[in-house]
């Protein structure tokens, strides 16, 4: 028989007492009463907070949204297929937050900041709340810096400033996402971090955007947050706030950011689905009563920080789809009232071949004009009014058989201006190119006689005809005055190559600036081709005003030959 000494027993008891942990762990737990359609009703969780994360025993995370007298309504951030009635739930005591760092640049993530591009985990040592309060009045300053989109129609007539909220609105398939992606492409080299949030979009559409950004090197400064149409409504609801948290991280580090929400109406639909399943009372179009607050607290996070906070900025570009051009629907009117202006894309203009299909008449930027550079403001100051008058005159001219000379000239000028604003997708222009394009397009009528004869074909070799030289001298003088009176460091004088134009442009000057063959590289062998001979002769006339475009590895210039 084994005997145990008293001292051994006392030693064991002493060790157990020393190892005893006095810490008391209290868990706030509950029981699942009902689950289905992404919603769970929980009994218990007496001290849970609104918006607090809760964890089910099989690992699914949810958010407590409805706090009722006898149960808690929780929305699931996952399919929740393994959750059963009677399962236990515990409150975490945490509000939804995501990791943030510069390592997210170039990655595609979901609403929980988990990578979905197959390139491994993202390292991060910091985190931010998904829903954080918007900057206060003292933390802001007025918008004064331009955010160049690279689109002539926007930068000249509907300018956007850093820290502004500008709505892009229009029917489906009118080029809304194309405007947003062109804006991202134009931020290359501008020290602007871009965040693209895809809410409820087709996976193929998101992949197409990511591929376009990768091919042009734009993913280096871009983060894509994607929750596609097959994602749970909860994640579609959270995705914009995740994107805003990432953009805020860079804004508070004294950087400029631009965030694109594509589109908030899908977020509102997801929120409506959640609210109806939670049995919240429906309002107009079955949306809950706080759907305005859903978007206002999101868009108010866009701001231009004060000098004390480093003058970072967060520019918001929400995209809202309309049905048959109806901007008076509930969600469009809500977002229009929150934002600082809207860019309206028209299906009629799109089908007429005017791309980007921006309806200048009802598009407006309420604060961006303060951020427009002086040179652009001078050349484009009256463009919006002229286009509006031209549209009205064009509609009237359809019913008139004979028009007076002044009306004909105004129609020709309006047609040329409208052609100037056309731009192919994924080809943003620098501000230098835009200024010279608008100036030459809007001022050429003052120097060019109607039906000016063209004594040569631009595609044939030969000397620069003497008959054209007086026109070159005529436009050179006022352009010199304009450039000298508009201090813009981007405008330079160069005696270098000037682009040629196509036969159609030379034969009909009302078509406007040729966009396909506008820019050519420096002439290396003047006798190598007809174009080189022609360009050499044009350069020899001494027309010096060109704008240098950077990023080609060699000098590339463009000027005024299109209208000579």
Secondary structure, DSSP 8 states (H G I E B T S, - for coil): -----HHHHHHHHHHHHHH---------EEEEEEEETTEEEEEE-TT--TTEEEEETTS-EEEEEEE-SS-EEEEESS--TT--TT-EEEEEEEE-EEEE-GGGTT-EE-TTS-B-SSS-----SEEEESS-----STTB----SB---S-HHHHHHS--BTT-B-EEEE-TTSSHHHHHHHHHHHTTTTTEEEEEEEEEE-HHHHHHHHHHHHHTTGGGGEEEEEEETTS-HHHHHHHHHHHHHHHHHHHTTT-EEEEEEE-HHHHHHHHHHHHHHTT--B-GGG-BTTHHHHHHHHHTT--BB-GGGT--EEEEEEEEE-STT-TTSHHHHHHHHHSSEEEEE-HHHHHTT-SS-B-TTT-EESSGGGGS-HHHHHHHTTHHHHHHHHHHHHHHHTT-S---HHHHHHHHHHHHHHHHT---TT----HHHHHHHHHHHHHGGGTS-TT----S-TTS-----HHHHHHHHHHHHHHHHHHHHS--TT-EE--S------HHHHH-GGG---SSS--EE--S-TTSSHHHHHHHHHHHTT--EEEEE-SSSS-EEE-SGGG-
